[in-house]
Amino acid sequence: MKKHTKIIMVILSFVVLSLVSYGVYAFSKGAGVFPEEDIKHFKTFAQAFQIVKSNYVEPEAVSSKKLIYNAIKGMIESLDAHSGFMDPEGAKELEVETKGMFGGIGIEITVKDGILTVVAPIDDTPASRAGIQAGDQIIKIDDKITKGMTTEDAVKLLRGTPNTKVTIHIMREGFKELKPITLVRDIIKIKSVKYKLLDNHYAYVKVTQFQEQTTNDFIKAITELQNNNVIKGLILDLRNNPGGLLDQAVKLADQFLDEGIIVYTKGRDGKEGARFNATKGKIVANYPVICLVNAGSASASEIVAGALQDHKVALIMGTQTFGKASVQTIFPLEDGSSIRLTTARYYTPSGKLIQAKGIVPDIEFKDASPHTIREKDLPRHLPGAEDEKNATSETKKEEVKEIAKPAKIPEEDEMVKKALDLLKSYEIFKNRQK
């Protein structure tokens, strides 16, 4: 029996080392040659794989697929807060999400200090209706403790068939004990663009996320408002917009501009990579624009706010934004899984790097919520390049007052009301100068 075991281990070792050798060979054919140092480490990995596979006390826990997936996951997630590995199911979920419809409870989550934490609830979803707040710590999902859980694993537990229930146990500042909240999953149709006419002449457009149809929906909204009304100003609301598709952020910013840079990137070599420029044919007319942001405005929404601020086509109002200025590229793998890898940093048109810092508003409101989470708070966040010289100095900011959280109705929202007052004031001064 022992002899047979030794033979099996030798065969397994040979198979694993052969697979590693084949991987080295395949890589060398496609992208260059592995250095000797890397080959040595691959052998170490093969040895560890063999030991775990052959000796772990629970055989069902050490399937080859599971071990390899976990190894890849550990490798990728050790890099930074936004790189990750998705199994085939997770890769499909990502594709579904960009289309704007899925079954779930409607929250954006991250891991902060090892604890699953809410970044922001999505408007008009079971989570927002139940009073879930930014900064809430999710300690349990049903009977599963979330400590050490990745966001991908948590998403799998939170999403599911509509009309089914899921109970999350949250801790919040001021709570003395965990509070269980049972939510009924719903079809989360994220309507990425909502719009309204305020006081007969002022357009209000809220963009909740950047999805495949966001720019088209924005163009339809602006076109309808401009064709049916005399527009004297626009409030673009990007608060609690966690980002989304880069190309949609670029296309939406382009609707405010006829020329100039919208955003550009720099990769690992520090050289400029992609550069996105405005094109002629903007849809937004020449009226004043105020763009609302807060700590929940991240990534793609920061690209838009940064472009509008640097080109001086809008005043930015609110609180300092999240500060995610990194670009993730999806690399599909042969078995349907994929790697989401941080491949570049992006810069605003004037050359500012806002990574781990955020957009500084022109007119700043203090955030009433103590539960603010920003990029710089995340473990393994990609650092900003503090030694790089920004092309412009910091924007001067005017502190207004502490405000409440965004209201569900624009007319009752304090920041919207303040923005509307500023637009009206501008109209008054402009008329007096004639």
C-alpha positions as CSV (number, residue, x, y, z in Angstrom):
1,M,0.0,0.0,0.0
2,K,2.8,2.4,0.9
3,K,4.5,1.5,-2.3
4,H,1.4,2.4,-4.3
5,T,1.1,5.7,-2.4
6,K,4.7,6.6,-3.2
7,I,4.1,5.8,-6.9
8,I,0.9,8.0,-6.9
9,M,2.8,10.9,-5.3
10,V,5.7,10.6,-7.8
11,I,3.2,10.6,-10.7
12,L,1.3,13.6,-9.2
13,S,4.6,15.5,-8.7
14,F,5.5,14.7,-12.4
15,V,2.1,15.9,-13.6
16,V,2.2,19.2,-11.6
17,L,5.8,19.9,-12.7
18,S,4.9,19.1,-16.3
19,L,2.0,21.5,-16.1
20,V,4.2,24.2,-14.7
21,S,6.8,23.5,-17.4
22,Y,4.2,23.7,-20.1
23,G,3.0,27.0,-18.7
24,V,6.5,28.3,-18.8
25,Y,6.9,27.1,-22.4
26,A,3.5,28.5,-23.5
27,F,4.3,31.8,-21.9
28,S,7.7,32.0,-23.5
29,K,6.0,31.4,-26.9
30,G,3.5,34.2,-26.3
31,A,5.1,36.9,-24.3
32,G,8.8,36.3,-23.7
33,V,11.0,34.0,-21.6
34,F,10.6,33.4,-17.9
35,P,13.8,34.2,-16.0
36,E,15.5,31.4,-14.0
37,E,14.3,33.0,-10.8
38,D,10.6,32.6,-11.8
39,I,11.1,29.0,-12.8
40,K,12.6,28.3,-9.4
41,H,9.6,29.8,-7.7
42,F,7.2,27.8,-9.9
43,K,8.9,24.6,-8.7
44,T,8.4,25.7,-5.1
45,F,4.7,26.3,-5.9
46,A,4.5,22.8,-7.5
47,Q,6.0,21.3,-4.4
48,A,3.5,23.1,-2.1
49,F,0.6,22.0,-4.3
50,Q,1.7,18.4,-4.2
51,I,2.1,18.4,-0.4
52,V,-1.3,20.0,0.2
53,K,-3.0,17.8,-2.4
54,S,-1.5,14.6,-0.9
55,N,-1.6,15.3,2.8
56,Y,-4.4,17.6,3.8
57,V,-6.8,16.0,6.3
58,E,-10.0,16.7,4.3
59,P,-9.5,15.3,0.8
60,E,-12.7,16.9,-0.6
61,A,-11.3,20.4,0.3
62,V,-8.3,20.1,-2.0
63,S,-9.6,19.6,-5.5
64,S,-7.0,20.8,-8.0
65,K,-9.4,23.4,-9.4
66,K,-10.1,24.8,-5.9
67,L,-6.4,24.9,-5.0
68,I,-5.4,26.6,-8.2
69,Y,-8.3,29.1,-8.1
70,N,-7.5,30.1,-4.5
71,A,-3.8,30.4,-5.4
72,I,-4.6,32.8,-8.2
73,K,-7.1,34.7,-6.0
74,G,-4.5,35.2,-3.3
75,M,-1.9,36.3,-5.8
76,I,-4.1,38.9,-7.5
77,E,-5.8,40.2,-4.4
78,S,-2.5,40.8,-2.6
79,L,-1.7,43.5,-5.2
80,D,-4.2,46.2,-4.5
81,A,-7.8,46.9,-3.4
82,H,-9.3,46.7,-6.9
83,S,-7.5,43.8,-8.6
84,G,-9.2,40.5,-8.3
85,F,-9.9,37.0,-9.7
86,M,-13.3,35.9,-10.8
87,D,-14.4,32.4,-11.4
88,P,-16.6,31.8,-14.5
89,E,-19.8,32.5,-12.4
90,G,-18.3,35.8,-11.1
91,A,-17.2,36.8,-14.6
92,K,-20.7,36.4,-15.8
93,E,-22.0,38.4,-12.9
94,L,-19.8,41.3,-13.8
95,E,-21.1,41.2,-17.4
96,V,-24.7,41.3,-16.1
97,E,-23.9,44.2,-13.8
98,T,-22.6,46.4,-16.6
99,K,-25.9,45.9,-18.4
100,G,-27.7,47.4,-15.4
101,M,-30.0,44.6,-14.2
102,F,-29.5,41.8,-11.6
103,G,-31.2,40.1,-8.6
104,G,-30.0,41.4,-5.3
105,I,-30.5,44.0,-2.5
106,G,-28.8,47.0,-4.0
107,I,-25.6,48.0,-2.2
108,E,-22.0,48.8,-3.1
109,I,-19.6,47.1,-0.8
110,T,-15.8,47.0,0.0
111,V,-13.5,45.4,2.6
112,K,-12.1,47.9,5.1
113,D,-9.8,46.8,7.9
114,G,-10.8,43.2,7.1
115,I,-14.5,43.9,7.6
116,L,-17.2,43.9,4.8
117,T,-18.4,47.5,4.7
118,V,-21.1,49.4,2.8
119,V,-19.8,52.1,0.5
120,A,-23.2,53.3,-0.5
121,P,-26.8,51.9,-0.9
122,I,-28.2,52.2,-4.4
123,D,-31.2,54.5,-4.7
124,D,-34.6,52.9,-4.7
125,T,-33.5,49.4,-3.8
126,P,-34.3,47.1,-0.9
127,A,-31.1,48.2,0.9
128,S,-31.9,52.0,0.6
129,R,-35.5,51.4,1.6
130,A,-34.4,49.5,4.7
131,G,-32.2,52.3,5.8
132,I,-28.8,50.8,5.1
133,Q,-26.1,53.5,5.4
134,A,-22.6,54.1,4.0
135,G,-20.1,52.8,6.6
136,D,-22.4,50.1,8.0
137,Q,-20.3,47.0,8.7
138,I,-21.8,43.7,7.5
139,I,-20.7,41.1,10.1
140,K,-22.9,38.2,9.0
141,I,-24.8,37.3,5.9
142,D,-27.5,34.8,7.0
143,D,-25.5,32.4,9.2
144,K,-22.1,33.1,7.5
145,I,-19.5,35.3,9.3
146,T,-18.0,37.7,6.8
147,K,-14.6,38.1,8.4
148,G,-12.0,37.3,5.7
149,M,-14.6,37.2,3.0
150,T,-13.9,38.9,-0.3
151,T,-16.3,41.3,-2.0
152,E,-16.9,38.7,-4.7
153,D,-17.8,36.0,-2.2
154,A,-20.1,38.4,-0.4
155,V,-21.8,39.4,-3.7
156,K,-22.6,35.8,-4.4
157,L,-24.4,35.5,-1.0
158,L,-26.2,38.8,-1.3
159,R,-27.5,38.3,-4.9
160,G,-30.1,35.7,-5.8
161,T,-33.5,35.0,-7.0
162,P,-36.0,37.9,-6.7
163,N,-38.5,37.5,-3.8
164,T,-36.1,35.4,-1.7
165,K,-34.9,36.7,1.6
166,V,-31.4,37.4,2.9
167,T,-30.6,38.6,6.4
168,I,-27.6,40.8,7.0
169,H,-26.3,41.6,10.5
170,I,-24.8,45.1,10.7
171,M,-22.8,47.1,13.2
172,R,-23.0,50.9,13.1
173,E,-21.5,53.6,15.3
174,G,-23.9,54.0,18.2
175,F,-25.1,50.4,18.1
176,K,-24.5,48.3,21.2
177,E,-25.1,45.0,19.4
178,L,-25.5,43.5,16.0
179,K,-28.7,44.5,14.2
180,P,-30.2,41.9,11.9
181,I,-32.0,43.3,8.9
182,T,-34.0,40.9,6.6
183,L,-34.2,42.1,3.1
184,V,-36.3,40.7,0.2
185,R,-34.2,40.5,-3.0
186,D,-35.5,42.3,-6.0
187,I,-34.6,42.8,-9.6
188,I,-32.1,45.6,-9.3
189,K,-32.8,47.7,-12.4
190,I,-30.3,50.5,-12.0
191,K,-31.8,53.4,-14.0
192,S,-28.5,55.2,-14.5
193,V,-30.0,58.5,-15.5
194,K,-32.9,60.3,-13.8
195,Y,-33.9,63.9,-14.7
196,K,-36.3,66.6,-13.8
197,L,-37.1,70.3,-14.5
198,L,-36.8,72.5,-11.4
199,D,-38.5,75.9,-11.2
200,N,-39.4,75.8,-14.9
201,H,-36.0,76.7,-16.2
202,Y,-33.3,74.6,-14.5
203,A,-32.4,71.0,-15.5
204,Y,-31.6,68.4,-12.9
205,V,-29.9,65.2,-14.1
206,K,-28.7,62.5,-11.7
207,V,-26.3,59.8,-13.0
208,T,-26.3,56.9,-10.6
209,Q,-23.8,54.6,-12.4
210,F,-21.9,54.4,-15.7
211,Q,-23.4,51.5,-17.7
212,E,-23.6,50.6,-21.4
213,Q,-26.5,52.9,-22.1
214,T,-25.7,55.8,-19.7
215,T,-24.5,58.3,-22.3
216,N,-27.4,57.6,-24.6
217,D,-29.9,58.0,-21.8
218,F,-28.1,61.3,-20.7
219,I,-28.4,62.6,-24.3
220,K,-32.1,61.7,-24.4
221,A,-32.7,63.5,-21.1
222,I,-30.9,66.7,-22.0
223,T,-32.5,66.7,-25.5
224,E,-36.0,66.4,-24.1
225,L,-35.3,69.1,-21.4
226,Q,-33.8,71.5,-23.9
227,N,-36.4,71.0,-26.7
228,N,-39.3,71.5,-24.4
229,N,-38.1,74.3,-22.1
230,V,-35.8,77.4,-21.9
231,I,-33.0,76.0,-19.8
232,K,-31.0,78.6,-17.8
233,G,-28.8,76.1,-15.9
234,L,-28.0,72.5,-15.2
235,I,-27.4,70.6,-12.0
236,L,-25.5,67.3,-12.7
237,D,-25.7,65.1,-9.6
238,L,-22.9,62.5,-9.3
239,R,-23.2,61.9,-5.6
240,N,-22.9,58.2,-4.5
241,N,-22.0,57.3,-8.1
242,P,-19.5,54.5,-7.7
243,G,-18.3,54.6,-11.3
244,G,-18.6,51.9,-13.9
245,L,-17.5,51.9,-17.6
246,L,-14.6,54.2,-18.5
247,D,-15.8,54.7,-22.1
248,Q,-19.2,55.9,-20.8
249,A,-17.6,58.4,-18.5
250,V,-15.5,59.8,-21.4
251,K,-18.6,59.9,-23.7
252,L,-20.7,61.7,-21.1
253,A,-18.0,64.3,-20.4
254,D,-17.7,64.8,-24.1
255,Q,-21.3,66.1,-24.1
256,F,-20.1,69.2,-22.3
257,L,-17.0,69.8,-24.4
258,D,-16.0,70.5,-28.0
259,E,-12.3,70.1,-27.7
260,G,-9.4,69.3,-25.3
261,I,-8.4,66.3,-23.2
262,I,-11.0,64.5,-21.1
263,V,-8.6,62.0,-19.3
264,Y,-5.4,60.2,-20.0
265,T,-3.6,57.3,-18.4
266,K,0.0,56.3,-17.4
267,G,1.0,52.6,-17.1
268,R,3.7,50.8,-15.2
269,D,6.5,52.4,-17.2
270,G,5.3,55.9,-16.3
271,K,4.7,56.8,-19.9
272,E,1.4,58.1,-21.2
273,G,-0.9,55.4,-22.4
274,A,-4.4,56.0,-23.6
275,R,-5.5,59.6,-24.1
276,F,-9.2,60.5,-24.6
277,N,-10.1,63.8,-26.3
278,A,-13.3,65.6,-26.7
279,T,-15.0,65.8,-30.1
280,K,-17.1,68.5,-31.6
281,G,-20.9,68.2,-31.2
282,K,-21.6,68.6,-27.5
283,I,-25.2,68.3,-26.5
284,V,-25.2,70.6,-23.4
285,A,-25.8,74.2,-24.4
286,N,-23.9,77.2,-23.1
287,Y,-25.6,77.7,-19.7
288,P,-24.0,77.4,-16.3
289,V,-23.5,73.9,-14.8
290,I,-23.0,72.8,-11.2
291,C,-21.8,69.3,-10.6
292,L,-22.6,67.7,-7.2
293,V,-20.2,65.2,-5.7
294,N,-19.5,63.5,-2.4
295,A,-17.3,60.8,-0.9
296,G,-19.4,58.2,-2.7
297,S,-18.5,59.7,-6.1
298,A,-15.7,57.4,-7.4
299,S,-13.8,56.3,-10.5
300,A,-15.8,57.1,-13.6
301,S,-17.7,59.9,-11.9
302,E,-14.4,61.4,-10.8
303,I,-13.3,61.4,-14.4
304,V,-16.3,63.4,-15.4
305,A,-16.0,65.8,-12.5
306,G,-12.3,66.3,-13.1
307,A,-12.8,67.1,-16.8
308,L,-15.6,69.6,-16.1
309,Q,-13.6,71.3,-13.4
310,D,-10.3,71.5,-15.3
311,H,-12.1,72.8,-18.4
312,K,-14.0,75.3,-16.3
313,V,-17.3,74.3,-17.7
314,A,-18.9,73.5,-14.3
315,L,-18.6,74.4,-10.7
316,I,-18.0,71.3,-8.5
317,M,-20.0,71.4,-5.3
318,G,-20.0,69.0,-2.4
319,T,-17.4,67.0,-0.4
320,Q,-14.1,65.6,-1.5
321,T,-14.6,62.6,-3.7
322,F,-13.6,58.9,-3.2
323,G,-10.2,59.1,-4.8
324,K,-10.0,56.1,-7.2
325,A,-7.9,57.0,-10.1
326,S,-6.8,53.6,-11.2
327,V,-7.8,51.7,-14.3
328,Q,-8.7,48.0,-14.2
329,T,-8.4,45.8,-17.3
330,I,-10.3,42.5,-17.6
331,F,-8.2,39.6,-18.8
332,P,-10.3,36.5,-19.8
333,L,-8.9,33.1,-19.1
334,E,-9.6,29.9,-21.1
335,D,-12.0,28.3,-18.6
336,G,-14.3,31.3,-18.5
337,S,-12.8,32.8,-15.4
338,S,-11.0,36.2,-15.6
339,I,-8.5,38.5,-13.9
340,R,-9.4,42.1,-13.1
341,L,-6.0,43.8,-12.9
342,T,-5.0,47.3,-12.2
343,T,-3.0,48.4,-15.2
344,A,-2.7,52.2,-15.1
345,R,-3.5,55.4,-13.2
346,Y,-5.5,58.1,-14.8
347,Y,-5.0,61.9,-14.8
348,T,-7.3,64.8,-15.2
349,P,-6.9,67.1,-18.2
350,S,-4.6,69.5,-16.3
351,G,-2.3,66.6,-15.2
352,K,-3.7,66.1,-11.7
353,L,-3.4,62.6,-10.2
354,I,-6.3,62.2,-7.7
355,Q,-5.5,58.6,-6.7
356,A,-6.1,58.2,-2.9
357,K,-7.0,61.9,-2.7
358,G,-10.1,62.7,-4.8
359,I,-11.5,65.8,-6.5
360,V,-11.5,68.9,-4.3
361,P,-14.8,70.8,-4.9
362,D,-14.9,74.4,-5.8
363,I,-17.6,74.9,-3.2
364,E,-17.3,72.5,-0.3
365,F,-20.0,71.2,2.0
366,K,-19.1,69.3,5.2
367,D,-20.4,65.8,5.1
368,A,-22.7,65.2,8.1
369,S,-22.1,61.4,8.0
370,P,-19.2,60.1,10.2
371,H,-19.1,56.9,8.1
372,T,-17.2,58.3,5.2
373,I,-15.0,55.7,3.4
374,R,-12.5,56.8,0.8
375,E,-9.8,55.1,-1.3
376,K,-7.1,56.0,1.1
377,D,-8.9,54.0,3.8
378,L,-8.8,50.7,1.9
379,P,-6.0,48.2,2.7
380,R,-3.6,47.7,-0.2
381,H,-4.9,50.8,-2.0
382,L,-2.8,52.0,-4.8
383,P,-0.8,55.0,-3.7
384,G,-0.9,58.3,-5.4
385,A,2.2,59.9,-6.9
386,E,2.8,62.6,-4.4
387,D,6.1,63.5,-5.9
388,E,4.6,64.2,-9.3
389,K,4.0,67.9,-10.0
390,N,0.4,68.7,-10.8
391,A,-0.1,71.0,-13.7
392,T,-2.4,73.3,-11.6
393,S,-2.5,74.3,-8.0
394,E,-5.3,73.2,-5.7
395,T,-8.7,74.5,-6.3
396,K,-9.8,77.1,-3.8
397,K,-12.8,76.0,-1.9
398,E,-15.6,77.8,-0.2
399,E,-17.0,76.1,2.9
400,V,-20.7,76.5,3.0
401,K,-22.3,74.5,5.9
402,E,-22.9,71.0,7.2
403,I,-25.7,69.3,5.3
404,A,-27.9,66.2,5.6
405,K,-27.7,63.3,3.3
406,P,-29.2,63.5,-0.2
407,A,-33.0,63.6,-0.1
408,K,-35.1,61.3,-2.3
409,I,-36.8,64.3,-3.9
410,P,-34.5,66.9,-5.5
411,E,-36.6,69.8,-4.3
412,E,-36.1,68.7,-0.7
413,D,-32.3,68.1,-1.0
414,E,-30.3,70.9,0.7
415,M,-27.4,70.7,-1.7
416,V,-29.7,70.8,-4.7
417,K,-31.5,73.8,-3.3
418,K,-28.2,75.6,-2.7
419,A,-27.0,74.8,-6.3
420,L,-30.3,76.1,-7.6
421,D,-29.9,79.3,-5.6
422,L,-26.5,79.8,-7.1
423,L,-27.8,79.3,-10.7
424,K,-30.6,81.8,-10.1
425,S,-28.1,84.3,-8.7
426,Y,-25.9,83.9,-11.8
427,E,-29.0,84.6,-14.0
428,I,-29.7,87.8,-12.0
429,F,-26.2,89.1,-12.2
430,K,-26.0,88.3,-16.0
431,N,-29.2,90.2,-16.6
432,R,-28.0,93.3,-14.7
433,Q,-24.8,93.4,-16.8
434,K,-26.8,93.7,-20.0
